[in-house]
Amino acid sequence: MTVHLSYQEWDGDGSTKEFTFTFDYLNKSHVFCYLNNSKLKLVADGEPADGEWAWDGDKKVKLGTAPEKGEVFKVERDTPDDKQIVEW
C-alpha cells in the first residue's frame, strides 16, 4: 500500500474488494477510484458490478471485482480549484 496526501494505492491480490483510506476530503464528490489508471464508475445504490465502486463508509470503498495480482487500485482525492468551496 502506498500512502500520499491525496491518494492511496494497493496492489491487487485477487480477493480484496474493500479498501479503507486515511486521507481527508471536503466532499465525497471529490473522491475517485482507478484500476490500472482507468477511472471506475461510482454507483450510488446497490452493489457495484465489474468496473464499478461504491461508498462503504466515510473512508471506505467497495469494488465490484477484486483487483487481480499485478493490478493497482487507487483511491484519489481531486478537489476542484475553479470555485470557492467554503465561504468566509
PEKAMO-V243125 format. One record per pair of residues at least 12 apart in sequence whose ideal C-beta (glycine too) atoms are under 8 Angstrom apart, sorted by the first residue. I is the first residue (numbers start at 1). J is the second residue. D is the distance in whole Angstrom. If there is no record, write none. Layout:
I:J:D / I:J:D
This chain:
3:22:6 / 3:23:8 / 4:23:8 / 5:23:6 / 6:23:6 / 6:76:6 / 6:77:5 / 6:78:8 / 7:23:7 / 7:74:6 / 7:75:6 / 7:76:4 / 7:77:7 / 8:21:5 / 8:22:7 / 8:23:7 / 8:74:7 / 8:75:5 / 9:72:6 / 9:73:7 / 9:74:5 / 10:67:7 / 10:72:7 / 10:73:5 / 10:74:8 / 11:67:8 / 11:69:7 / 11:71:8 / 11:72:6 / 12:66:7 / 12:67:3 / 12:68:5 / 12:69:6 / 12:70:7 / 12:71:4 / 12:72:7 / 12:73:6 / 13:66:7 / 13:67:8 / 13:69:6 / 14:66:6 / 14:67:8 / 14:68:5 / 14:69:6 / 15:66:5 / 16:66:6 / 16:67:7 / 17:62:6 / 17:63:5 / 17:64:8 / 17:65:7 / 17:66:5 / 18:56:6 / 18:60:6 / 18:61:7 / 18:62:5 / 18:63:8 / 19:60:7 / 19:61:6 / 19:62:8 / 19:63:8 / 19:73:7 / 19:75:6 / 20:57:7 / 20:59:6 / 20:60:5 / 21:59:5 / 21:60:8 / 21:61:7 / 21:75:5 / 22:59:7 / 23:77:6 / 24:77:8 / 25:77:5 / 25:79:7 / 26:79:6 / 26:85:6 / 26:86:8 / 27:79:8 / 27:85:8 / 28:55:6 / 30:77:5 / 30:78:6 / 30:79:5 / 30:80:7 / 31:61:8 / 31:75:7 / 31:76:7 / 31:77:6 / 31:78:8 / 32:75:8 / 32:76:5 / 32:77:8 / 32:78:6 / 33:53:4 / 33:61:6 / 33:63:7 / 33:73:7 / 33:74:7 / 33:75:6 / 33:76:8 / 34:73:7 / 34:74:4 / 34:76:7 / 35:51:8 / 35:63:8 / 35:67:6 / 35:71:6 / 35:72:7 / 35:73:6 / 35:74:8 / 36:71:6 / 36:72:6 / 37:72:8 / 37:74:8 / 40:52:6 / 40:53:5 / 40:63:7 / 41:53:7 / 42:54:7 / 47:62:8 / 47:64:7 / 48:62:6 / 48:63:6 / 48:64:4 / 49:64:4 / 49:65:8 / 50:64:5 / 50:65:5 / 51:64:7 / 51:65:7 / 52:64:5 / 61:75:6
